[in-house]
Amino acid sequence: MRESDLRNRHPDLIHADAEINVRSEWLPLIDEYFKHVKEIYGETKPSICLHTAYEDSGLVIDCDDTAWSGNQSREMKQQVRALALDIQRRSRDV
């Protein structure tokens, strides 16, 4: 299957190079979701580029390498992971 065929079948798929701006007000809404993120690469500000791969134990998210400006907390990074996975899943809901 070619990418164009896949996109015809699933028009809401996010492009691999799509940059998604994370709104801080979204973060509290995603705590209880998406426990299967295996790894996240890179330090990122609340703007992430999705480059993902699925492995047996979960989703690998490769983020841009721009350092966080501000909050460096583990909790914030976990919420960004969760949001990235949410976006990935929603992009495949058809």
VMD Tcl script that builds the backbone (N, CA, C; Angstrom):
set m [mol new atoms 282]
animate dup $m
set s [atomselect $m all]
$s set {name element resname resid chain x y z} {
  {N N MET 1 A 0.838 -1.186 0.000}
  {CA C MET 1 A 0.000 0.000 0.000}
  {C C MET 1 A 0.881 1.247 0.000}
  {N N ARG 2 A 0.544 2.190 -0.830}
  {CA C ARG 2 A 1.279 3.452 -0.868}
  {C C ARG 2 A 0.716 4.417 0.168}
  {N N GLU 3 A 1.513 5.420 0.518}
  {CA C GLU 3 A 1.047 6.420 1.486}
  {C C GLU 3 A -0.210 7.118 0.985}
  {N N SER 4 A -0.276 7.410 -0.299}
  {CA C SER 4 A -1.461 8.091 -0.834}
  {C C SER 4 A -2.709 7.229 -0.663}
  {N N ASP 5 A -2.573 5.906 -0.821}
  {CA C ASP 5 A -3.708 5.010 -0.601}
  {C C ASP 5 A -4.150 5.047 0.853}
  {N N LEU 6 A -3.165 5.018 1.744}
  {CA C LEU 6 A -3.475 5.057 3.169}
  {C C LEU 6 A -4.184 6.357 3.530}
  {N N ARG 7 A -3.705 7.462 2.995}
  {CA C ARG 7 A -4.310 8.763 3.305}
  {C C ARG 7 A -5.702 8.897 2.691}
  {N N ASN 8 A -5.933 8.249 1.566}
  {CA C ASN 8 A -7.278 8.245 0.996}
  {C C ASN 8 A -8.246 7.492 1.892}
  {N N ARG 9 A -7.779 6.406 2.477}
  {CA C ARG 9 A -8.630 5.617 3.374}
  {C C ARG 9 A -8.793 6.269 4.730}
  {N N HIS 10 A -7.759 6.993 5.181}
  {CA C HIS 10 A -7.758 7.611 6.510}
  {C C HIS 10 A -7.359 9.080 6.360}
  {N N PRO 11 A -8.284 9.931 5.943}
  {CA C PRO 11 A -7.923 11.318 5.624}
  {C C PRO 11 A -7.468 12.134 6.823}
  {N N ASP 12 A -7.735 11.675 8.037}
  {CA C ASP 12 A -7.352 12.444 9.222}
  {C C ASP 12 A -5.977 12.081 9.759}
  {N N LEU 13 A -5.260 11.213 9.077}
  {CA C LEU 13 A -3.915 10.877 9.545}
  {C C LEU 13 A -3.051 12.127 9.616}
  {N N ILE 14 A -2.273 12.211 10.678}
  {CA C ILE 14 A -1.361 13.337 10.842}
  {C C ILE 14 A -0.105 13.060 10.026}
  {N N HIS 15 A 0.338 14.053 9.285}
  {CA C HIS 15 A 1.580 13.898 8.526}
  {C C HIS 15 A 2.756 13.773 9.481}
  {N N ALA 16 A 3.762 13.023 9.078}
  {CA C ALA 16 A 4.908 12.766 9.955}
  {C C ALA 16 A 5.619 14.041 10.356}
  {N N ASP 17 A 5.592 15.051 9.492}
  {CA C ASP 17 A 6.298 16.290 9.808}
  {C C ASP 17 A 5.387 17.369 10.377}
  {N N ALA 18 A 4.181 17.002 10.747}
  {CA C ALA 18 A 3.252 17.998 11.288}
  {C C ALA 18 A 3.710 18.452 12.666}
  {N N GLU 19 A 3.746 19.743 12.868}
  {CA C GLU 19 A 4.084 20.277 14.183}
  {C C GLU 19 A 2.793 20.625 14.896}
  {N N ILE 20 A 2.673 20.161 16.114}
  {CA C ILE 20 A 1.456 20.339 16.889}
  {C C ILE 20 A 1.783 21.178 18.104}
  {N N ASN 21 A 1.126 22.292 18.246}
  {CA C ASN 21 A 1.341 23.149 19.405}
  {C C ASN 21 A 0.462 22.674 20.547}
  {N N VAL 22 A 1.071 22.437 21.680}
  {CA C VAL 22 A 0.366 21.923 22.847}
  {C C VAL 22 A -0.116 23.096 23.686}
  {N N ARG 23 A -1.401 23.176 23.905}
  {CA C ARG 23 A -1.947 24.231 24.739}
  {C C ARG 23 A -1.912 23.784 26.193}
  {N N SER 24 A -1.448 24.663 27.057}
  {CA C SER 24 A -1.299 24.271 28.461}
  {C C SER 24 A -2.628 23.865 29.078}
  {N N GLU 25 A -3.729 24.436 28.607}
  {CA C GLU 25 A -5.026 24.076 29.189}
  {C C GLU 25 A -5.455 22.659 28.836}
  {N N TRP 26 A -4.818 22.048 27.828}
  {CA C TRP 26 A -5.137 20.653 27.521}
  {C C TRP 26 A -4.528 19.692 28.520}
  {N N LEU 27 A -3.413 20.081 29.109}
  {CA C LEU 27 A -2.609 19.117 29.857}
  {C C LEU 27 A -3.355 18.464 31.014}
  {N N PRO 28 A -4.140 19.211 31.814}
  {CA C PRO 28 A -4.844 18.545 32.915}
  {C C PRO 28 A -5.885 17.538 32.453}
  {N N LEU 29 A -6.275 17.590 31.200}
  {CA C LEU 29 A -7.351 16.735 30.714}
  {C C LEU 29 A -6.881 15.341 30.321}
  {N N ILE 30 A -5.577 15.109 30.312}
  {CA C ILE 30 A -5.080 13.864 29.726}
  {C C ILE 30 A -4.387 12.942 30.710}
  {N N ASP 31 A -4.377 13.314 31.994}
  {CA C ASP 31 A -3.650 12.529 32.988}
  {C C ASP 31 A -4.004 11.055 32.994}
  {N N GLU 32 A -5.295 10.734 32.896}
  {CA C GLU 32 A -5.726 9.354 33.090}
  {C C GLU 32 A -5.594 8.505 31.837}
  {N N TYR 33 A -5.164 9.095 30.748}
  {CA C TYR 33 A -5.120 8.374 29.484}
  {C C TYR 33 A -3.725 7.874 29.131}
  {N N PHE 34 A -3.690 6.935 28.221}
  {CA C PHE 34 A -2.514 6.617 27.435}
  {C C PHE 34 A -1.331 6.162 28.268}
  {N N LYS 35 A -1.462 4.987 28.831}
  {CA C LYS 35 A -0.432 4.418 29.689}
  {C C LYS 35 A 0.609 3.639 28.893}
  {N N HIS 36 A 0.467 3.561 27.596}
  {CA C HIS 36 A 1.327 2.672 26.814}
  {C C HIS 36 A 2.382 3.410 26.010}
  {N N VAL 37 A 2.745 4.606 26.438}
  {CA C VAL 37 A 3.870 5.269 25.791}
  {C C VAL 37 A 5.145 4.632 26.321}
  {N N LYS 38 A 5.922 4.054 25.440}
  {CA C LYS 38 A 7.123 3.350 25.866}
  {C C LYS 38 A 8.264 4.320 26.135}
  {N N GLU 39 A 8.450 5.287 25.255}
  {CA C GLU 39 A 9.603 6.168 25.374}
  {C C GLU 39 A 9.311 7.468 24.658}
  {N N ILE 40 A 9.963 8.504 25.113}
  {CA C ILE 40 A 9.927 9.780 24.418}
  {C C ILE 40 A 11.364 10.267 24.320}
  {N N TYR 41 A 11.763 10.682 23.145}
  {CA C TYR 41 A 13.139 11.101 22.924}
  {C C TYR 41 A 13.203 12.611 22.832}
  {N N GLY 42 A 14.257 13.172 23.368}
  {CA C GLY 42 A 14.491 14.597 23.214}
  {C C GLY 42 A 13.824 15.413 24.297}
  {N N GLU 43 A 14.442 16.526 24.593}
  {CA C GLU 43 A 13.830 17.521 25.459}
  {C C GLU 43 A 13.009 18.418 24.557}
  {N N THR 44 A 11.780 18.683 24.927}
  {CA C THR 44 A 10.969 19.493 24.042}
  {C C THR 44 A 10.198 20.544 24.790}
  {N N LYS 45 A 10.016 21.661 24.147}
  {CA C LYS 45 A 9.089 22.667 24.658}
  {C C LYS 45 A 7.683 22.205 24.295}
  {N N PRO 46 A 6.639 22.893 24.737}
  {CA C PRO 46 A 5.287 22.421 24.395}
  {C C PRO 46 A 4.949 22.621 22.920}
  {N N SER 47 A 5.780 22.128 22.085}
  {CA C SER 47 A 5.555 22.063 20.647}
  {C C SER 47 A 6.294 20.817 20.207}
  {N N ILE 48 A 5.589 19.858 19.667}
  {CA C ILE 48 A 6.222 18.583 19.385}
  {C C ILE 48 A 6.024 18.200 17.936}
  {N N CYS 49 A 7.009 17.583 17.372}
  {CA C CYS 49 A 6.888 16.976 16.052}
  {C C CYS 49 A 6.742 15.477 16.264}
  {N N LEU 50 A 5.688 14.903 15.722}
  {CA C LEU 50 A 5.449 13.482 15.914}
  {C C LEU 50 A 6.233 12.664 14.892}
  {N N HIS 51 A 7.120 11.856 15.379}
  {CA C HIS 51 A 7.785 10.833 14.577}
  {C C HIS 51 A 7.661 9.577 15.417}
  {N N THR 52 A 6.761 8.695 15.071}
  {CA C THR 52 A 6.405 7.617 15.973}
  {C C THR 52 A 6.643 6.257 15.339}
  {N N ALA 53 A 6.839 5.292 16.214}
  {CA C ALA 53 A 6.955 3.903 15.792}
  {C C ALA 53 A 6.287 3.051 16.858}
  {N N TYR 54 A 5.609 2.019 16.428}
  {CA C TYR 54 A 4.972 1.115 17.375}
  {C C TYR 54 A 5.886 -0.067 17.647}
  {N N GLU 55 A 6.017 -0.398 18.918}
  {CA C GLU 55 A 6.756 -1.584 19.319}
  {C C GLU 55 A 5.855 -2.388 20.240}
  {N N ASP 56 A 6.290 -3.589 20.584}
  {CA C ASP 56 A 5.441 -4.477 21.373}
  {C C ASP 56 A 4.974 -3.835 22.668}
  {N N SER 57 A 5.844 -3.085 23.299}
  {CA C SER 57 A 5.493 -2.555 24.613}
  {C C SER 57 A 4.963 -1.135 24.555}
  {N N GLY 58 A 4.685 -0.636 23.374}
  {CA C GLY 58 A 4.055 0.673 23.323}
  {C C GLY 58 A 4.544 1.540 22.184}
  {N N LEU 59 A 4.224 2.801 22.306}
  {CA C LEU 59 A 4.505 3.789 21.277}
  {C C LEU 59 A 5.787 4.525 21.604}
  {N N VAL 60 A 6.641 4.687 20.624}
  {CA C VAL 60 A 7.858 5.474 20.777}
  {C C VAL 60 A 7.616 6.822 20.107}
  {N N ILE 61 A 7.859 7.891 20.828}
  {CA C ILE 61 A 7.648 9.231 20.300}
  {C C ILE 61 A 8.990 9.938 20.248}
  {N N ASP 62 A 9.355 10.386 19.076}
  {CA C ASP 62 A 10.602 11.131 18.900}
  {C C ASP 62 A 10.239 12.598 18.740}
  {N N CYS 63 A 10.662 13.417 19.683}
  {CA C CYS 63 A 10.290 14.825 19.692}
  {C C CYS 63 A 11.424 15.683 19.170}
  {N N ASP 64 A 11.093 16.934 18.888}
  {CA C ASP 64 A 12.137 17.860 18.468}
  {C C ASP 64 A 13.112 18.070 19.616}
  {N N ASP 65 A 14.256 18.647 19.310}
  {CA C ASP 65 A 15.321 18.718 20.311}
  {C C ASP 65 A 15.452 20.099 20.942}
  {N N THR 66 A 14.385 20.889 20.886}
  {CA C THR 66 A 14.416 22.198 21.530}
  {C C THR 66 A 14.162 22.040 23.023}
  {N N ALA 67 A 14.987 22.632 23.819}
  {CA C ALA 67 A 14.840 22.484 25.274}
  {C C ALA 67 A 13.562 23.159 25.764}
  {N N TRP 68 A 13.032 22.617 26.853}
  {CA C TRP 68 A 11.887 23.257 27.507}
  {C C TRP 68 A 12.270 24.667 27.918}
  {N N SER 69 A 11.360 25.588 27.719}
  {CA C SER 69 A 11.552 26.933 28.271}
  {C C SER 69 A 10.584 27.059 29.439}
  {N N GLY 70 A 11.084 26.834 30.630}
  {CA C GLY 70 A 10.194 26.908 31.789}
  {C C GLY 70 A 10.121 25.585 32.511}
  {N N ASN 71 A 8.920 25.029 32.572}
  {CA C ASN 71 A 8.639 23.869 33.402}
  {C C ASN 71 A 9.408 22.639 32.923}
  {N N GLN 72 A 10.282 22.128 33.764}
  {CA C GLN 72 A 11.049 20.925 33.448}
  {C C GLN 72 A 10.536 19.704 34.218}
  {N N SER 73 A 9.358 19.821 34.804}
  {CA C SER 73 A 8.893 18.773 35.708}
  {C C SER 73 A 8.586 17.472 34.972}
  {N N ARG 74 A 8.777 16.379 35.660}
  {CA C ARG 74 A 8.461 15.059 35.120}
  {C C ARG 74 A 6.974 14.961 34.778}
  {N N GLU 75 A 6.137 15.536 35.623}
  {CA C GLU 75 A 4.695 15.467 35.405}
  {C C GLU 75 A 4.301 16.152 34.096}
  {N N MET 76 A 4.888 17.311 33.842}
  {CA C MET 76 A 4.573 18.016 32.601}
  {C C MET 76 A 5.008 17.201 31.394}
  {N N LYS 77 A 6.183 16.603 31.461}
  {CA C LYS 77 A 6.648 15.792 30.338}
  {C C LYS 77 A 5.745 14.578 30.130}
  {N N GLN 78 A 5.281 13.974 31.216}
  {CA C GLN 78 A 4.373 12.841 31.086}
  {C C GLN 78 A 3.072 13.266 30.423}
  {N N GLN 79 A 2.601 14.462 30.753}
  {CA C GLN 79 A 1.368 14.938 30.141}
  {C C GLN 79 A 1.557 15.220 28.655}
  {N N VAL 80 A 2.721 15.725 28.298}
  {CA C VAL 80 A 2.994 15.948 26.880}
  {C C VAL 80 A 3.063 14.617 26.139}
  {N N ARG 81 A 3.675 13.619 26.760}
  {CA C ARG 81 A 3.677 12.277 26.161}
  {C C ARG 81 A 2.247 11.813 25.924}
  {N N ALA 82 A 1.428 11.987 26.941}
  {CA C ALA 82 A 0.050 11.527 26.843}
  {C C ALA 82 A -0.690 12.252 25.732}
  {N N LEU 83 A -0.468 13.536 25.626}
  {CA C LEU 83 A -1.133 14.291 24.569}
  {C C LEU 83 A -0.670 13.826 23.196}
  {N N ALA 84 A 0.615 13.572 23.056}
  {CA C ALA 84 A 1.123 13.093 21.771}
  {C C ALA 84 A 0.468 11.777 21.386}
  {N N LEU 85 A 0.311 10.895 22.347}
  {CA C LEU 85 A -0.331 9.619 22.059}
  {C C LEU 85 A -1.808 9.815 21.748}
  {N N ASP 86 A -2.455 10.735 22.450}
  {CA C ASP 86 A -3.851 11.048 22.172}
  {C C ASP 86 A -4.011 11.515 20.728}
  {N N ILE 87 A -3.146 12.423 20.326}
  {CA C ILE 87 A -3.207 12.937 18.958}
  {C C ILE 87 A -2.973 11.815 17.961}
  {N N GLN 88 A -2.017 10.954 18.260}
  {CA C GLN 88 A -1.720 9.834 17.364}
  {C C GLN 88 A -2.929 8.920 17.228}
  {N N ARG 89 A -3.563 8.606 18.330}
  {CA C ARG 89 A -4.725 7.717 18.283}
  {C C ARG 89 A -5.894 8.372 17.567}
  {N N ARG 90 A -6.150 9.627 17.877}
  {CA C ARG 90 A -7.262 10.317 17.229}
  {C C ARG 90 A -7.048 10.419 15.727}
  {N N SER 91 A -5.800 10.523 15.304}
  {CA C SER 91 A -5.521 10.649 13.874}
  {C C SER 91 A -5.876 9.371 13.129}
  {N N ARG 92 A -6.039 8.272 13.840}
  {CA C ARG 92 A -6.355 6.997 13.204}
  {C C ARG 92 A -7.785 6.551 13.473}
  {N N ASP 93 A -8.559 7.356 14.165}
  {CA C ASP 93 A -9.968 7.029 14.388}
  {C C ASP 93 A -10.772 7.447 13.168}
  {N N VAL 94 A -11.307 6.483 12.480}
  {CA C VAL 94 A -12.114 6.802 11.300}
  {C C VAL 94 A -13.423 6.036 11.382}
}
mol reanalyze $m
mol bondsrecalc $m
mol representation Tube
mol addrep $m
